[in-house]
């Protein structure tokens, strides 16, 4: 979207202003008439300018412009010469030189009118945007000048008078494209200067004009995450919006979003990060602005939930944001000596013993329970099959699954505290039979 505005925005505005696109037609007709009425140049100067201006070969044109400047460096035709310089260097994709000559044009001050100044600011912004890979445009001085020039360009646009031939709606629409470029360049320069808060403001200005610009949503998400402290939830939201708006390199942006959430939360269950991403993408597909209720818990939030052991079960039962945070904090963690009551006889499948148990917040609740609220899978402890219904035991296991309604927690890789295992019952001993008493020998 930004590149579309870069290519077409200025052309639309220059048409509205009545400014031709050909070389030498920088100003409106009134400015040209003034120059002709009061020529401040000689005929040799004019002929030298016209010769350079008409040269179709870019390299030869630059050579002729250099010759003109060498001979007539104080000429009143210098604004036209500078324009020929920067339009030619733009064609040659020599963006540093474009910027040099637009700056020379702007430095002429009152010698050029507002329209000419606006075009110079716009071409300068184009050159910076398209030439950002040039290291000479990434120095602190170059970045500061790029941002300052863009802000000056915005002021010039706001001060511009509507041409009689255009309606208010047409003129406002045409100015939007120019504002998109100026704000984008100010944002990019601010980002390179590590002024992330300012960059975020400029990207928001871009999005107020082009709300479906996926690239600007992505860049706004990046600067939100780079702030100190990061505006993390805002950053995640903007990245999700970029994905939903079909940003190029979608897979890389998805991977970046997931990695940033993992870094922000450091959860133990990666699947929950995928669940959060799906939730974000679903919301971002149906809402242009981040819902005020959207909350992505941080590492600190998760640790606080882990420390709140008294509300472990109540929070999960209640659900909502508290339940979501508690589950993020708990999933994948190993808990020691969890006290439960066995609600059914163990189910045995090979080396795996599965228990249906109940865990409550008080002994009275555990005693009164009639159904289970936890499933405990025990591996490598065959003696657990000796456990009986209603036995109260302790186990150490990893929490792996949760449903709120009906409430159920699932534990894996569990082991029963050996102190709670019943002793193995040996085989019953056969009753000892007494030998029959011997009869006394008969006596005569």
PyMOL commands that set and color helices and strands:
alter all, ss='L'
color gray80, all
select helices_A, chain A and resi 2-17+29-37+43-54+58-71+78-91+95-106+109-111+114-130+135-137+140-159+168-192+196-209+214-226+232-244+250-265+270-286+299-307+309-318+320-330+363-368+382-386+418-420
alter helices_A, ss='H'
color red, helices_A
select strands_A, chain A and resi 334-342+347-349+352-358+374-379+392-403+408-416
alter strands_A, ss='S'
color yellow, strands_A
deselect
rebuild
show_as cartoon
